[in-house]
């Protein structure tokens, strides 16, 4: 990733995951990458990766199935009408 030093890394990875959910890369019901997978893909630490997944759940973008993984929980929001 091309890191922006003024923005915390967890927020940057969160924004990446949110974008992937919104653009349909991860449709509703799709299993999201694990914390380990996020570490491998982005180079962030394990604690940071777990925070990203927790923040996605707190924002109701994802839900956890214990022992299975974290899944996308909603459809992307429709763009505002013009």
URRA-V881754 format. One record per residue. OMEGA is omega in radians with two decimals (* if undefined). D_LAST is the distance of its C-alpha to the last C-alpha in Angstrom with 1 decimal. Layout:
omega->OMEGA d_last->D_LAST
omega->OMEGA d_last->D_LAST
//
This chain:
omega->3.06 d_last->33.6
omega->-3.02 d_last->33.0
omega->3.02 d_last->33.4
omega->-3.00 d_last->32.0
omega->-3.10 d_last->35.0
omega->-3.13 d_last->33.2
omega->3.12 d_last->31.2
omega->-3.08 d_last->33.3
omega->-3.13 d_last->33.7
omega->3.13 d_last->32.8
omega->3.14 d_last->29.3
omega->3.12 d_last->28.9
omega->3.06 d_last->30.0
omega->-3.14 d_last->27.9
omega->3.10 d_last->24.8
omega->-3.14 d_last->26.0
omega->3.11 d_last->26.6
omega->3.11 d_last->23.2
omega->3.13 d_last->21.5
omega->3.07 d_last->23.8
omega->-3.09 d_last->22.9
omega->-3.09 d_last->19.1
omega->3.06 d_last->19.5
omega->3.06 d_last->22.0
omega->3.04 d_last->25.1
omega->3.13 d_last->26.4
omega->3.12 d_last->25.2
omega->-3.14 d_last->26.0
omega->-3.13 d_last->29.8
omega->3.08 d_last->30.5
omega->3.10 d_last->33.2
omega->3.06 d_last->32.2
omega->3.08 d_last->34.7
omega->3.06 d_last->37.6
omega->3.12 d_last->38.4
omega->3.13 d_last->41.1
omega->3.10 d_last->38.7
omega->3.08 d_last->36.3
omega->-3.13 d_last->39.4
omega->-3.07 d_last->40.4
omega->-2.97 d_last->37.0
omega->-3.11 d_last->36.1
omega->3.08 d_last->39.5
omega->3.11 d_last->38.6
omega->-3.12 d_last->41.3
omega->3.14 d_last->41.8
omega->3.13 d_last->41.1
omega->3.12 d_last->37.8
omega->3.11 d_last->36.8
omega->3.10 d_last->37.7
omega->3.11 d_last->35.6
omega->-3.12 d_last->32.5
omega->3.10 d_last->33.0
omega->3.13 d_last->33.8
omega->3.08 d_last->30.6
omega->3.10 d_last->28.5
omega->-3.13 d_last->30.4
omega->3.10 d_last->30.0
omega->3.14 d_last->26.2
omega->3.06 d_last->26.5
omega->-3.08 d_last->25.3
omega->3.05 d_last->28.8
omega->-3.09 d_last->32.0
omega->2.94 d_last->35.6
omega->-3.07 d_last->38.2
omega->3.13 d_last->41.4
omega->-3.11 d_last->43.6
omega->3.14 d_last->40.9
omega->3.13 d_last->37.9
omega->-3.02 d_last->34.4
omega->3.08 d_last->31.7
omega->-3.04 d_last->27.9
omega->-3.07 d_last->26.9
omega->3.03 d_last->23.3
omega->3.04 d_last->20.5
omega->3.11 d_last->17.9
omega->3.11 d_last->14.9
omega->3.09 d_last->11.7
omega->-3.13 d_last->8.9
omega->3.11 d_last->6.4
omega->-3.14 d_last->3.8
omega->* d_last->0.0
//
